[in-house]
Amino acid sequence: PGKDAGPVDTSKPKPSELCNGKDDDGDGAIDEWELGSNESCVVKVPAGAYLMGCNAGTKGCEPDEHPAHEVSLSAFSMDRNPVTQSQWNACIIAGKCPTPDHDFSPLKKPDYPVVMVTWAAASTFCVWRGGRLPTEAEWERVATGGKGRPWPWGSIPPDCTRCNVKGCGDVTKRVGSTGALGASFEGAYDLAGNVREWVIDQYDPTGYSAAGGHNPAQQRMK
């Protein structure tokens, strides 16, 4: 005689998250990248020049952010979100990345950002992924849209609907959870708040005084 196979699950499968600026899977985060899926979750920036930095006397301009100067960039791409714990854990399993010693629980927090990693470890992860850390000029180009925006989303001051800053719970939040209001011009998330991010450049407090032309860190890498 046949055996009862039990109840059949007739519910619809959970939709996949797509890289389209929407919360396709209904989990409250946008364009989050999980191991083995959404490898195209990047913003693509065409080649061109933009005005980097700001002029002295501009409100909110730090001493090491001026003078403003034109920088020409080759075309490049950048992940839409900061590196997730799930992504970093894959690098650990591959034997390439160290285990972070602070707030790292990839099984419980797979789409939370990785925190407290060194520049060297971050660089190793990027190379393992087939890329590299962005230069400061590239990071600023994505963060400002190349249009001199004071914030990735524009000129509206930061609040908890656009980014995770002090007073918004004071803990890290899932990548992409601030939603479209906090997105950059090209649709990158968390470029303000949540976690600090590394760039490949060495810090030079007077670097803008001599900067200009082509992406300087890219030139050093060749």
Secondary structure, 3 states (H helix, E strand, C coil): CCCCCCCCCCCCCCCCCCCCCCCCCCCCCCCCCCCCCCCCCEEEECCEEEEECCCCCCCCCCHHHCCCEEEEECCEEEECCCCEHHHHHHHHHCCCCCCCCCCCCCCCCCCCECCCCCHHHHHHHHHHCCCCCCCHHHHHHHHHCCCCCCECCECCCCCCCCCCCCCCCCCCCCCCCCCHHHCCCCCCCCCCCCCCCCCCCCCCCCHHHHCCEECHHHHHHC
